[in-house]
Amino acid sequence: MYPGSASDFLFLHECRYVTKVLPDVNPAKQVCPHGSVALFCSDSTKDMLPHEAQRIHPAIFKLAKPGGPLRFVPSSPIGDCYESIFSDIAFGLKETFPTSGPLTTVLIGHYPCGMAGKRTTLTAQEQIHLLIEAKLKLRKRLTQEHPDLAKRTQIVPKMHVAWQNGRQRTYFLDWKNFLKLYPAKG
């Protein structure tokens, strides 16, 4: 597994404790009894998904892809699965859950990510920017192709961090404040 860099862990610590753009997930606000699709990186499945599933609900459609949400962004260095991931998410939302009621799609990035760390030079900050871009692209595409589904689907970005001390935790990503504090470069 890619161990991550000290500077990235310092950045994530700042996001967590200084700027507070990675707050704790409030389990009471995460319950979605009608269904959720979770897109996450397959190299983190063993550690992250049980933790996340208990915070959502039992009705979860799991999409494990190497690189997870980072593969959903065409501009990402590993963004080569945009069409297939969108098809899987749309299928999960349309075919797996009831035709009425709110739905949730949870996009879970994680650090350190083997695919992002070993195959690219993406920093934790760049990975979070791509996670936000995945959220925005998914919202736009759902709105264009499945407007009724888009109206009842909440898209929630989260970040799972495997800290250097062995502690693992999934955080909500306050993406609007993250963009204000850490604007994308270029």
N, C-alpha and C positions, 0 to 999 in steps of 0.2 A: 504494500500500500504506500502511496505517496505520503510522506510525513508532513508536508506543509512547510511554510517558511516562517521564521521568527517575525519578520515584518508583517506578514499577513495575519498572524495571530495577534500582534499588537493592534493592527487595524480593526480586527473583529472585536477585540477587547474594548477599544474606543467606541465602536458602534453599540456595543452592549451596555457599557457603564458610563460613558461620557455623553455621547450624543443621544443615546437611548433609542436608536432606530431598530434595535433588535430586542424588543421587550418580550417578557414571558408570554406564552400563549395562555389565554384565559379559556379553560375548558368549557365553561358555561356558555361562552359565546361561539364555540366551535361546533356544537351539536347540530347536525343537519339530518333529521330523521328520514328525509326523502331520498338521500343518496349523495355520495361524493365520488369523484374520480381523483385519484392521487397519482401524479406523475413525479417520479423520483429516479435517482441514479441507482442502477442495479448493483454497483459495488458497495452500496450502503444499506441494502435491503435488510440484512440480518440485524443490524443494530438500530436502524431508524424506524422502520415501518411499524413494528409493534408499539413503539413509543407514540408514534403519530396516530395510529389507528385508535388507540384508547382515548385520544383527545378528540376524536371526531365522532364516530359511531360505528356500529357493526356493518352497515351497508356501504362497503367501500369497493370500488372497481380499481384494481391496482395495475398501474402501467410502470413497469421497471425497465428502463432503457439506460444503457451505458451513457453517462453524461446527463441523463434526466432532462430537465427543462432547457439546459444549455444546447441540446441538440435541436430544439424547436425554433431556434433563432437562425434564419439563413445567413446573417452576417457573422455568426459565431465561427471560430476556427474549427469547431466540431459540429456545426449546424447543418448536418446532411440528412436529417430525418423529418424535416418540416411537414411534408405531406402525409407521411404515414402516421406521425404522432397526432396530427390534427384529426385524421380519420379515426384513430383509436379513441381519442377523447370524445369526439362527436358520437361515435358508436356507443361508448360507455354511458354518456348522458342520455341519449335518445332511447336506446334499446334495453338498458339494464334497469332503469328506474321508472317510477310512475310518471304518467303524462302530465301531472299537475303537481304543484308544490315546489318549494325552493330546492335548488341543487347547489352543490359546491364543487369547484375544481381546485384542488390544492396542488400548487407547483412547489416542490421541495428541492431547493438547492442544498448542497452540503460542502463543507470544507473540513479536511482536505479531500478533493475529488481526484481520484487516480487518473481519469481520462483528461480532465482539465489541467492537472499538474504535470503529468508525465508527457503528454502529447502536445502541449502548448505551453506558452509562457503566461497564461492568464493569472492575474493576481486575484485575491479574494474580492477586492473592490470591483474588478472587471467581471468576475463571475456574478456578483450581485447585480451589476448593471444589466447583464444578459438575462438574469432571472426576471428583472423588471420588464425588460423588452419582451420576454416570452409572455408575460402576463398581458401586456398591452396588445401584442400581436394576436393572442388568443381571443381577447375581447373583441377586437376589430373583425377577425375572421368569423367568429360565432355570430356577431351582429349582422354581417353581410350574408352569410349562408344559412343561418338558422336563427332568425330574429326572435321567434317565440321562445326558443330555448335560451337565447342570450339574455332575455328579460328576466328569467328566473334563475340564472346561474351566477353565483358569486365566485370570483376568481381570487384566491388567497395565496400570496407568495409567502413562503417560509424558508428559513435557513437553519439547517442542522449543522452543528459544529461539534466535531470530535476534538476537544481541547487537548493540549499537550500533556495534561496531568491524567488523561484517561477518561475524564468526565465527558459525557455526551448529552447534548441538549438540543431540542428543536425550538426555534424562536419565531415569532411573528415578525415579518419584515414591514416596517412602516415605510413603504416605498416612496410616498410623496415627500416626506421629510428627508429621506435618504437622498433623493435627487436634488433637493434644495441645498443640503450640506455637502454633497459629493457629486457635483455635476459631471456628466460624462465628458470625457476628453475626446475631441475630434468629432 
